[in-house]
Amino acid sequence: MRHATLSPAKKEADLTRLDQMIDSLGRFPDAEPLMEHLHSARIYLLGAMPEEYLISIQSAQQALEVVPDSKLRGGMNETLATLIAEMSHPRD
């Protein structure tokens, strides 16, 4: 399966999104599994490993139930869905 290649600007924007999500989870001690997926996604994005990055953000989306704040959980779900869509549809 081919995955999108992100431009440097898009990569930086995605890193910022991941960092914001990680920062917002700091007040939820039960969110550790989700934070691990987001940290992995960040590492794979920096390492130009698109398949692993996609798997990590999909895993993060599946782990969102640990976020007790429904507004935060919904926003994170939208962000992760956008990141998944970007990687799932390569530009030709």
N, C-alpha and C positions, 0 to 999 in steps of 0.2 A: 504494500500500500504506500502510495506517495503522500507525503505531507508537505504542507506549505513551508516555504523558506521565508523567514521574517526579515524585513529590512532592519538595518541598525536602529532606526528611529522607532519602529514598531517593537523591536526587541526591548528597547529601553522603556517604552510605555508599558509593556507587559511585565517587566521587572518591577516597575513602580506599582502596578496593580497587585502583584503578588506580595510585595512588601507592605502595602496598605492592609491587605487581608491578614497577613501575619501579625502586624501591629495591633489590629483590632481584636485579635483573639487573646491577647495577653491577659485580659481580665477573666478569662474562662479556663480554669485549670483542667476541666474535663475535655478540652479541645485539643489536647496533645496529639492524638492520632491525626487529626485534620492538619495541625501545624506541621507534622512530619511530612505529609503529602505535599503541602505547599513549599516547604523547604526543599524537598526533592525536586519539585517542578522547577524551582529557581535554579538549582544546580544544573539540571538537565538543559534548561534554556541557555544558561551561560556556556555550557559545554557543547552547544550545537548538537544535541541528541534529541531530534524531534519525536521519535517514537516513544522514548522514555518520558519526555516532557508531556506528551499527550496522555499517556497512561497515568502519570502522576496527577494531572489536573482532572482527569475523569475519576480517579480514586478520591480526590479531594471533594469533588461534587457529591460522590456517594456517601461521604463521611459527614456531610453537613448537619445531620441530625443531632450532633453533639453541641451545636450552638443554640443556647436557650432563647436568645433574643431573636424573635421572628422577623423583625425588620432587617437586622444584620444578616440573618440566614438567607432571606430573600434576595438581598442585594448581592451577597456572595454567590448565590446560585446563578443570578443573571450574569455576573462577571465571568464565572467559570464557564457558563454556557457559551458566552461570546469567545473566550479563549479557545474552547474546544472547536467551535465552528471555524475559527480562523485557521487552526491547524489541520482540520479535517478536509478542507477544500483548497487543494493546492492551486496556485496560479500557474497557468500555462504560458 
